[in-house]
Amino acid sequence: MPLTKLQFRPGVNRETTSYTNEGGWFDGDKVRFRFGLPEKIGGWLKQTTNSFLGTARALKPWVALDGTSFIGVGTHLKYYVSEGGGYNDITPIRLTTSAGDVTFATKANTLSSAVTVDDTTMPVTSSTGFPVSGRIKIDDEIMTYSGVSGNNLTGCVRAQDSTTVAAHDSGATVSCATLTVTDSGHGANVNDFVTYSGAATLGGLITANVLNQEYEITNIVDSNTYQVEARTVSTISSITTTSGLDATYVFCNTSDSGNGGSSVVGKYQIVTGLDTVVSGTGWGAGLWGADGWGSASALTDVGSTLRIWSHDNFGEDLLINVRDGGIYYWDKSATDAMTTPAVALGDIAGANAAPTIAKIIKVSDRDRHVIAFGCDPSSSLIQDPLLIRFSSIESVTDWLPTATNDAGSLKLGTGSEIVSAIETRQQILVFTDVSLHAMQYLGPPFTFGINLISQNITIMGPLSAIAVDDNVFWMGAEEFYVYNGSVQRLPCTVRDYIFNDFNQSQAEKVTAGINSSFGEVWWFYPSASAVEIDSYVIYNYQQQVWYYGKMTRTVWVDRGINTFPIASGTDHYLYNHELGLDDGSTEPVSSISSYIESSQLDIGEGDRFSFISKLIPDLTFRDSTADSPSATFTLESRNYPGGAYLQSNDKTVTRSEAATATVVEQFTDQVNLRLRGRSFAVKIASGDSGVTWRLGSPRVDVRPDGRR
């Protein structure tokens, strides 16, 4: 029997069974389609060895007037401006106290009798005054503990050697690295950051220099008291690691009896947010329409919801907004701009009725209006989740409508709140939880107009929509949509597969991105067993096909200003994508495992057995950097659709190198097999460094082999 060419439809189809999807692809990972053929995706590499604090869910690349490239990075703990690989903290300040409002206290004690320290309980003399958790030092042994119970510190572990039991004599000094800070009505949360200045020494090891620096709050005692852990003098950036802050702690002694003096000033950054959605908070929580129609809502405190930033450029400067929080302005040309926090919009000189809270902030590219979505009106400080306000043209400060400017507002009439806003070349699409609106610039006297497009849509979250020219793609609740003049549901061949393995409680984390070099829209999402994003699904809008895989990326921006797409990992690094062939998250780089597997093929109606005796591969390793790149062809057979695979032949296909030149198309010429079954499937996989591959049209020698 002549050789049979294996040609498969592009894209992955999981909406039917493998048997029904004969002639198509059924599964894969780290694979894309170009010109209808599967190939391994490109690699990625860290932008810099520097990491940042928190989980990034917002990236904004731009170029200043002097040609300097920046990237705005919004995490659940801070907002950074990255320049040249360094992360400059410009997180806004919410409160600066008066001198003397902040005081410090320490805890040092002595043991009343000889004790043994282990990993469960350590008796001490009167634990009253010790923090609930923290670090202590007995003689020269540093330990951590998890709680105070009566006169015991529970959960004690020696930091130097957690398996060693140590005895301490009566009278040994117990000291603590934790400082108890009193500041009436501080309004802080755990993980907030505060910088102290003007403090005097506490009298012992807690010197003025130890106190006068930035700290992360580790515990909230009550509305007037919180705790930090004293450390040696260092900047937050210098002790930032991928697992958090790595400080060298300073333990007080019995001489540390002061309170810091009457000149202490505390400067608090805006409250931090969450990196995990908590049930009962967020834009989708509660009953729709719980408040009166059109009324403003009492939204959850900004620090208790998933931290999502929106940001946009006003010239070379930057506007940033915490979802359901304040709007801030960063002036690139200011003195010491890289160490100067962004300031609240209303605190800028000449500000007039600027909004103080919003869900999204944007700058209209065409007409240079600053637009706040889901904000407070000029006459009130209560947030209206359906209100849109815009500043006067070319102004970040003039928001009060007058006869001499074109500032104004619009109110949406459907939905319960604005979820997302996406700017295209012609308009801004505004999503509520149940409807889609088009906002367009009209010019004077109306400035902007807005039209209802659809009342029959859903959207997964604030980050799940993305624009490609004048088209907007988004993930809804178990649907994918596109707007290209009208709203259409995208036919999806992996729809059930994706949404049946989806953590709905973390749906707000879904983030969309464009990889325009390959005509792809990516959605990153958390699978059912994951709390954080670990998976992706891709729609190739040029070929109109779908595929998916596993990857942990919390935000993605396309190439343009930067040569490569940029994405953030859960390891607190930024990565350049489509760069190289390997996984650059490790040093040295590691390989990327990619594969694609076909649905079942058979002869006729599947009533006959097939015998496969030969495989002629068609695979190119062009651009591979390995000396002998290879991939594995696997042919596997079975007798019935629901049956197990009976036989499997794994054959490695390699490219050979000529002595004088690289022959990119030369590989294993043929593979002899012995495979029998009613149907068979083909799988191509690679897991070696420096390898990329693209499948062509392989052939197999397959012939009928009877009915038994």
Secondary structure, DSSP 8 states (H G I E B T S, - for coil): ---EE----SSB--SS-TTTTTTSEEEEESEEEETTEEEE---EEES-S---SS-EEEEEEEE-TTS-EEEEEEESS-EEEEETTEEEE---EEEE--TTS-EEE--EEE-SS-EEE-SSEEE-S--TTS-SSEEEEETTEEEEE-EEETTEEES-EESS-TT--EEE-TT-EEEESEEEEE-TT----TT-EEEEES----SSSS-HHHHSSEEE--EEEETTEEEEE-B-S--TGGGEETTEE---B----TT------TT-EEEEE----BSS--TT-STT-S-TT-S-TT-------GGGSB--EEEEEETTEEEEEETTB-EEEE-TTSTTGGGS--EEGGGSTT-BS--S-BSEEEE-TTT--EEEES---TT-SS--TTEEEE--TT-SSB-S--TTS--EEEE--SSSSEEEEEE-SS-EEEEESS-EEEEEEEETTTEEEEEEEESS---S-TTSEEEETTEEEEE-SS-EEEESSSEEE---TTHHHHHTT--GGGGGG-EEEEEGGGTEEEEEE--TT-SS--EEEEEETTTTEEEEEE---SEEE-SSSSSS-EEE-TTS-EEEES-SSSEETSSS-B---EEEEE--EESTTTTS-EEEEEEE--EE-TT--SSS-EEEEEEEEESSTTS---EEEEEEEEB---SSS--TT-B---EEEEEEESEEEEEEEE--TT---EE---EEEEEE----
